[in-house]
Amino acid sequence: MDGTRGQSRARRASRARSAGVEAAAPHYESLRATAKRASSQLDGGNWDGAAAEVYDHALPALAKLEALVPYARHRRTASARNDVAVLLNNCATAASDALGPAANLNASKWFRTAAELATDPATQQTIKTNRDGLSEMMATFTQIKTQVDQLVAAGRIHLARTLLLQVKSQLAQAGGPTGEIDRMLADLRVRPATYTPRRVGGGARALAWAVLLLLGILFAGFVSGLFGDDGDSGSGSGSGSGAPPASGVAVVSAAEITDNSPVGSCIGQESDWKLGEREVPVVSCDDPHWGEVVAYVPLVDTESRYLTAKYPGIEQVVALSRFRCERALAEFRPDDTRVMVKYSTPGEDAWDPSGPTLDEYTTCVAHRIDNEYMTAADRVSLDSPAVPTSVRMPTFAANIEFNAPVGSCVESKTDLATTTTDLPIVPCGEAHWAEIVGYPVLYDEGDALAEADKWPGDKVVYAKARAACEDRTKGLSDDLRLHITYPAKDWWTSPDRPIYAMCAVSYLADNTFTGALR
């Protein structure tokens, strides 16, 4: 009896499987037809249409097959899933190759779905390789876009154009897409952007495309530092005594600024300059060399209550170092577009409120923009008298660290609500009109994403910005005016940048003054 029941159950299971396979036949046929249409569109260059076929028709068919003949138990269903995964992978690859950055959003989605569908190990590995490559290449383009933004924010638009033209040339030689580079070049021709009073709109999002990594375009050395300084002499601050070593090793990042080798040391190769390393190999400046140590500049400013020996965070350390080194170079090489600087950024352990302020300093290294060897014409003459000058910087760039640092000052009267680029910035120990006192973040990344489809409105954002700025200016005298610049609606469309306000203070009489705010 038990044997008969077992045979009966087996027959019923067999009939159920047969019925499932029979019911699945139309869905297999539908998948074949969809794959044929999608492949035809992909061959014709319509990857969007091909992907639409997959999402509109292939995925619903696969869902029905999974209910009838699950891929874990039916090889034919597993094969069908894998074929669809290959198709989506090909759509993503074709779009990236042809469109560049404009394809990143869709390509990422298609790769993600393909990875979920793939059943064959070889296909899974291929998709993973392509997907990882796209992520790495997006990061590469973001790096280039960031470098361009740094240059533009510092008013060095001609340098940004040089960088973009180099990228475009290499892309064109490799047969890669240059459309995004052309758009960025066109954007340079219309900068600076205009802003409505008391709110600021933003620029383009950082994008990238696959061909960049394949080309190996890594411009980290092109713009790793922009130009600046403190009120102290750029060449004399902590430079020690005597002549720099003509060859061998120079100390450039000692625990205290006074323990460094004198300025003027020459670094043979860019690879010899390593951030944070106490010593660097040097060569005779009469020989071809990559860079020159031009200054050791303190970052703390006793003229500002907002710039003390308390660690200000990495964003402000970067901004301070860039400002100090740009100014140090400008004192000796004003308006020289052939030479720029790299700068060191001291870590948090260097900022000791109870210790000597000499721990907080940046080392400035001048080098040619194109990273070619420096010649006699490129040398920075440190024997010439330094001429104090303002540094042109923004106050509302895409990233806070690109702005003039907190505790620096705007040299002359400006409408800070409408002018946010190319402002003349000086140390507050020199005559100035206003002081920058903060860049409070109003919405963190999670909040910005959550609010992406529901802009809070000018009144709400301005109220939040005013409250944040007022909090930073407590205790100041009543004869001061608070300047607030806050973001416009379009900043909510770029979750990869902070949504922040800029706070500055001047006297009601708009008089120029020297020293700290009262």
PyMOL commands that set and color helices and strands:
alter all, ss='L'
color gray80, all
select helices_A, chain A and resi 2-43+47-68+75-117+121-153+157-173+179-189+211-215+257-259+270-272+314-332+348-350+357-359+376-378+400-402+445-450+458-472+489-493
alter helices_A, ss='H'
color red, helices_A
select strands_A, chain A and resi 199-200+248-251+266-267+279-282+291-298+339-343+361-368+391-393+408-410+423-427+434-438+441-443+480-487+499-500+502-507
alter strands_A, ss='S'
color yellow, strands_A
deselect
rebuild
show_as cartoon
